[in-house]
Amino acid sequence: MYKDPVCGMNVEHEHYSIEIESKKYYFCSNGCLNKFKDSPLEYSKKSTYDLIIIGGGPAGLTAAVYASISKLNTFLITNDIGGQAIDSSKVKNYMGFEFITGKELAEKFRDQFLEEHYLEHKMGEVIKINQIGDKFEIITKDREKYESQTLIIATGMKKRKMGIPGEDRLVRKGVSYSSVQDISLFKGLDVVVIGGGNSGAQTAEDLSKTGCNVSLITKGKMIADQKNIDKIKKYNNIKIYEGYNITEIYGEDSVEGVIIQSEDTMATTKLPCKGVFIQVGFLPNTEYCKDLVNLNRAGEIIINPDCSTNKPGIFACGDVTNAFGKRIIIASGEGAKAVLSAKKYLLDKKK
Ligand SMILES: Cc1cc2nc3c(=O)[nH]c(=O)nc-3n(C[C@H](O)[C@H](O)[C@H](O)COP(=O)(O)OP(=O)(O)OC[C@H]3O[C@@H](n4cnc5c(N)ncnc54)[C@H](O)[C@@H]3O)c2cc1C
């Protein structure tokens, strides 16, 4: 694995490289290679743009492709490429594909962006946005600053935590929030899945297929779609505990088990296991912009039908917004719409 010196992306291939003074550099795309060639020492950013897109999931990447086609002077900044879509082991509801994994679909999005519609981009986390006159200044965790006339916020959602003893201490030591990437690490072991929604049901099924003995714990009743509940009930190696809370994840250096408590009797039981998969919902990534744009009670950015927010010049799209339907196809569509609106805003401003 290499790190692109221009954008900071992890690069798994050797398609784009250059050797300078016996040192070899690898790039995510021809675009970043060319930027490096143009100016090997000063290859980083110019810092004022027409549009900055924050987030590289389906919404942000679609926005990036549309912005590139629209010839807007645009920059994309994101923590990762692909977003939550990578976590889906099977996407059956995206037009044009009968069946595709989330990872494959995200790779297609990335390739379309990097190979066909390249835009300047950087891997990084936005921690603050300041309004300066009619422009916006973005500050990243690495203290880099970028300025733009308009913004598209496409930062999606993150997994909700349980907030119970042992959870933080045992992350990556048996506690997992993502399903697809971690499942193979637990082949054939005893595992616990927390959460009775569709993500919990899908994770339980994926784990059971690798030979795990799965205990699925949910407070109250399962809330997954009935067809998903019926499906997992057919597996002999999935046991569903409805009406239980998890009070602790225990273990010294790695997960050794969980303590569950019955909602009826309040009796506690220890369930030994090696892995705990937490699937208890999502929170919108709006921490860094919550003082700038209006949010609803769920913390989602409130948008108008054209993806504009209450703040002129700031647009938002995808799962981070209050738009109905948390789906890849909807996030992508909203990403395209946000660019058309940002472009119109810029044209109107010039008039
Ligand atoms: C397990 C699972 C299975 C799913 N299965 C399906 C399915 O089969 N079909 C379907 O249609 N949908 C599915 N979904 C939902 C789908 O993945 C989401 O609706 C979609 O990914 C939303 O796209 P988005 O771009 O709005 O947000 P996200 O995918 O959440 O992307 C957000 C992006 O923003 C970046 N980011 C966040 N905060 C910052 C910050 N401060 N600075 C910089 N970058 C930041 C992230 O790194 C990420 O790149 C599934 C989701 C999960 C979790």
The ligand as a Gaussian input file, in Angstrom:
#p B3LYP/6-31G(d) Opt

LIG

0 1
 C      -24.389000      -1.959000       6.439000
 C      -25.080000      -1.026000       5.464000
 C      -25.742000      -1.572000       4.364000
 C      -26.391000      -0.724000       3.451000
 N      -26.992000      -1.299000       2.373000
 C      -27.580000      -0.504000       1.444000
 C      -28.147000      -1.088000       0.262000
 O      -28.120000      -2.296000       0.052000
 N      -28.724000      -0.229000      -0.625000
 C      -28.784000       1.136000      -0.442000
 O      -29.302000       1.841000      -1.289000
 N      -28.242000       1.695000       0.672000
 C      -27.646000       0.914000       1.612000
 N      -27.094000       1.478000       2.734000
 C      -27.220000       2.949000       2.928000
 C      -26.214000       3.722000       2.056000
 O      -24.923000       3.187000       2.238000
 C      -26.268000       5.207000       2.396000
 O      -27.590000       5.686000       2.191000
 C      -25.310000       6.019000       1.506000
 O      -23.986000       5.548000       1.632000
 C      -25.356000       7.507000       1.895000
 O      -24.414000       8.197000       1.143000
 P      -23.806000       9.619000       1.604000
 O      -22.798000       9.966000       0.590000
 O      -24.916000      10.548000       1.869000
 O      -23.131000       9.359000       3.018000
 P      -21.976000       8.358000       3.472000
 O      -22.000000       7.111000       2.667000
 O      -22.145000       8.256000       4.946000
 O      -20.627000       9.133000       3.135000
 C      -20.199000      10.231000       3.896000
 C      -18.790000      10.606000       3.510000
 O      -18.406000      11.777000       4.233000
 C      -17.113000      11.594000       4.837000
 N      -17.051000      12.430000       6.041000
 C      -17.817000      12.358000       7.155000
 N      -17.492000      13.345000       8.024000
 C      -16.483000      14.065000       7.446000
 C      -15.732000      15.217000       7.829000
 N      -15.943000      15.852000       8.973000
 N      -14.771000      15.665000       6.978000
 C      -14.546000      15.054000       5.799000
 N      -15.249000      13.968000       5.373000
 C      -16.205000      13.485000       6.181000
 C      -17.059000      10.095000       5.098000
 O      -15.728000       9.671000       5.229000
 C      -17.725000       9.557000       3.847000
 O      -16.821000       9.493000       2.782000
 C      -26.410000       0.684000       3.655000
 C      -25.737000       1.232000       4.756000
 C      -25.075000       0.387000       5.649000
 C      -24.343000       0.991000       6.813000

